[in-house]
Amino acid sequence: MSFHGNAFPELLLSQSSEGRLLTHSNRGMTLRDYFAAQALPAVLSAQLERSRVTGAAYQQDESKAAKDAYAIADAMLAECGVRADGS
């Protein structure tokens, strides 16, 4: 099964001063971005835990954390049959 689409898309309706119906859309964030955002706290927590276990001083590595979070997101998308580019 594959799911194509974005997380939290919106369709907004309004009315013009002439009474015409106007539509506005917000595509929301990509599903990849949503999955990465959900994975990021666990990635940062793992960095902290690694430093605790090894005794090394904790240094948060935002670039590595972001790469790791997107790698997890890509794996989740692959598991449900969606490529990282959304197709």
N, C-alpha and C positions, 0 to 999 in steps of 0.2 A: 504494500500500500504506500502511495506517496502523497504527501500533502504539499501543495504549492500555495504560496501566499505569504502575506506578511502578518506580523503580530500586531494586533490592535489597529486595524484599518478603521477609518471613519468615513461616513458619508453625511455631510452636513447640508441641510436644506434651509433656505431663507427665501424671503420674498422681496423683490425690488420695489422701489417707490411707485412703479407703474403697475404693480400687481403681478409681475411675472415670477414664476418659480425659478430660483437659482440653486444650483447644486455646487458644492465644493467638496473635494475629497482630500483626505490625508491618508497616504498609503501606510502610515505607521512605520515601525522599524521592521527590518527584515527578520525572518525567523532565525537566521544565523546570528544576527546581533542579539536577539532575545536569548537564544541558547547560551551565547558567550557571556552575556550579563549574568545569567543564572549560574554559570560555572565559575565566574570570577571570585566570589567569596571563598569557595573551596580551594581554589588555586592559591590564593593569598594565605589562607590558613595552612595549607601544606608547606608553603615557604617558611612560615613561622615555626611549624612543627619540626621541619628538617633542621633548622638552626637550634632548636631546643634539644633535639636528640643528639646532634653532633657537637653541641657546645660552642659552635661558632657564633660570632656576633650576628644578630639578625640584620640583614640588609634587604629591604624590599626592592625587588627588581620589577618595576612596572612593565618594562618592555617584554621580559620573559613571561610575566603573568598574563599579559594580553595575548601573546603568541600561544601560550598554553590554553587559555580560555577559548580562543578561536579553534585550536586543534580539537578540543573537546566538542565544540559546536559542530565542526565539520564531521566528526565521527558520529554524532547524533543524527545529523542530516543524512549521512551515508546509510546509517542503520535503517532509517525510515524511507530511504530511496530518493532523497532530494540532493542534487548536487549543490555545492557551495555557491554557484552563480545563480541559484534559484530555479533552474530548469530541471 
